[in-house]
Amino acid sequence: METYNVGANSPIKLKVGIETEAIPMTYAFLYHTINDQSAYSYLTPFDPTQNTGWKQLDNGNAVNGKIFRVISFLRFFNDFPDETTFDLAIKQVKDTYEPSINGGDYGVFNMSFKLQAFFSTKTYILESALELT
Amino acid sequence: MNCFKYISVFVTSILFAQSDINPTAALKNLSPPNAPAFVLMDIAPSNIIVPDNIQAFSIQTINAFSGNSTDGLGNTNFALEFQPYWYVKREKMNFFTYNNLKLDQPEKETISVNDYTHYNIFGDAWKKASISLALMNGTYNVFEVPQSYVSIGARTRLLSVKTQNQISEIKAQYARYEQLMSSPEVMMVFAKPGLSLEERNTTITSLDGYQAMVADLEESLQLRPLFALDVAVAYSHFMGDKSQNLDATFGRFGVWATGDLAFYMPTMGKHGHVHIYGVLRYLRDGLHRDLDSGALRIEDAIDYGAKIALEFDNLYFGYEYITRDADKNTEERSMGSIRYKITEAFTINGAFGKNFISEGQTVALLGIQWGLDFNSSVSLDPNK
């Protein structure tokens, strides 16, 4: 898991950049430890194409030592004529998706992410995880 | 000519060689072969077309139903069509922009659905633009033996107009979707660590509320615009025939516009519409032969006509009547067309009637369209 040095800094903020024909919804959760099964804090889910600014984690409280997860779920409503066209729409997301975190010792950090597309449901999920040290 | 054929086969072979083709997916979403490069030569099932839901890349083919090449069409006629939109990076793209909704003020960090108060009637012009290339072979009621033509064409939806009700419905459905996706039931699925992406997707997309919601939103988006104006341009080049002492020369050039007035008819099905089309086309036609010298000559013509079509969920009937007002005479094309989707993987397209210069003979066409499936749904690791 990647790490991001926040020290005693606050607030720590999240921003998600994306350019897509789909409706994306982004979910962000904070956990006390990596083994926790439920989040102790979360951001209100948002559409990152309509809410493009920075959002404070845990209402601006210090988040040192916490685990941070960001998941974006996209649903396309295009009437794709075939899977080739769908895959080109997916490529656009992969090329533009940029979950960033800020407020730590070294400024803006672009989180890496794993992703999977599902043509049968015209959906796409991207997930990032970060240890805040 | 042979050189072009070899290049076409070579390019196609490369595409297939690089593809992991899924035959079931490759046959999905068939629609009539209607690339402008075909329409210019009057061999498409319908001369009145709209660029609806074009594949990013497709190959279309038309054969003579009778197999009798002297009737007009000869061997298989191929067209490649692609949409540049999908191959370039889209800037400032989002769901509303894609559906032609515009903000009433400069962009800000937090945008509400109610900030989208304008509709961009030219919003489809780039999205729906396509370019087609075709290789055709036939007598076209001009030659004694089939001759080859190469065509290039382009088309797009120049403008579309949606009603205020249609726009309000899209915005309302978006708000409902956003609300559903922010519900505790959905958030729990994403908050739970340890689930794979596939498990999360399956769980979310299986929710009853989700399925009903996306069905409603898709339905509101699939309603045809009240009015749409489509434009196309195409050029066809005659490849020549040394056996008849005919050199390669100008074939046909056409530029045309089609207006589509669509009335939503829910009693005809979920996607039921009655369409009334009007078409106007300028044609510079080199498919004429001088009776004395046998040489090809060019005539100018104006096509104008109308079409009425009934669109049900899986069935489509259309009838079109077009008059060609040429330099020396007037001709008519009177064609009926039908499309029936048997399953998601198989659709039949057909047309019959009287074509231009067919001298009362009935013409029958049968066509299919299929797409190439280059890759399955992707599962990528950006770190690699």
Interface residues (C-beta under 8 A of the other chain):
Chain A: E19 T20 E21 A22 I23 M25 Y27 F29 Y31 D36 Q37 S38 A39 Y42 T44 P45 D47 T49 Q50 N51 T52 G53 R69 I71 F73 R75 F77 N78 D79 F80 P81 D82 E83 T84 T85 F86 D87 L88 A89 I90 Q92 K94 D95 T96 S112 F113 K114 L115 Q116 A117 F118 F119 S120 T121 T123 I125 E127
Chain B: N22 A25 A26 K28 N29 S31 N53 I54 Q55 A56 F57 S58 Q83 W86 Y87 K89 R90 E91 K92 M93 N94 F95 Y98 E109 T110 I111 S112 V113 Y174 Y177 E178 M181 S182 V186 M187 F190 A191 K192 P193 G194 L197 E198 R200 N201 I204 T205 V214 L217 E218 L221 Q222 G371 L372 D373 F374 N375 S376 S377 V378 S379 L380 D381 P382 N383
